[in-house]
Amino acid sequence: MSRIAGVPPKRHPLARFTYRAARREVKRMTGKALLTPDVPVRAHRFGQLLGYAVLERSVAARPRVPERLRALAVLKSAVMQGCEMCQDIGSFEARAKGISEAQLRDLHRYRESAEFDETERLVLDLAVAMTLTPVRVDDEMIERLGAVFDEAQLVELVHLIAVENLRSRFNAAFGLTAAGFSEGMTCARMEPAHESAAESAAKPGAAPAAPSPAQAAESAGVAVAS
């Protein structure tokens, strides 16, 4: 249950119109005319809600990175942050973009799983490194990504993962739950990123070593939406 009540449609003169428009946009994208739980909460600051809508439309417009890679990056970041709403929507969108059930089940162990190719693993490495705090992206990772993606694609990927961090942290802070997109279907499991980040060992007197992206993936369980 949300930790804050959303704005009722009658409270703001534009709320009803905005909620209707949001449902239409979600239906266009997913086939389901659902209002995601974040929209009424964001409506407490209506100007920010409108600005956020513009941001989301820009993120979705004219992608240069293959949609299935985009979906993997977004979903990985979402489940690392404990966002139930994004886990629900992200798993639904991943299936729609060609991600298999086996890949959803193995997302937490993508480095060891034979279900992922090297490009997919590289994109997931980036999602993990950007979602950990502090960020773990280094020169070597950008170099590896640059061998596969051009600069515009790389900027697109980094921007996409950064926006997912915005979504997931906002939603998780308010306890926003699943909206029913993946009801009865397999979802990627949640992953406690903070535990992975704390696992790195350090030499005496030295700063803790940064964990590899693979350390953020754990090795058990499959989440199924109720």
Number of C-alpha atoms within 10 A of each C-alpha: 9 15 11 12 12 15 18 14 16 9 10 14 9 12 19 15 11 19 19 15 13 18 16 17 17 16 14 11 11 15 11 14 16 18 18 21 18 20 20 21 21 18 21 17 11 18 11 12 18 15 10 15 14 11 12 14 11 11 15 10 8 8 14 14 16 10 17 16 20 21 21 26 27 26 29 32 31 32 26 25 24 21 26 22 24 28 31 26 20 25 29 23 23 25 19 14 16 13 20 13 17 14 20 23 21 24 29 25 19 23 21 14 15 12 19 19 11 10 14 17 22 20 20 26 24 24 29 26 23 19 25 21 11 10 12 19 19 10 8 9 14 13 11 12 19 13 8 12 17 13 11 11 17 18 12 17 24 16 13 20 23 16 17 22 22 12 19 24 16 15 23 19 13 17 19 22 19 20 18 17 22 20 14 10 15 20 26 28 26 23 23 15 21 14 12 19 20 14 14 13 12 11 8 7 6 8 9 14 13 18 17 16 23 18 18 24 23 19 12 11 13 16 14 15 19 10
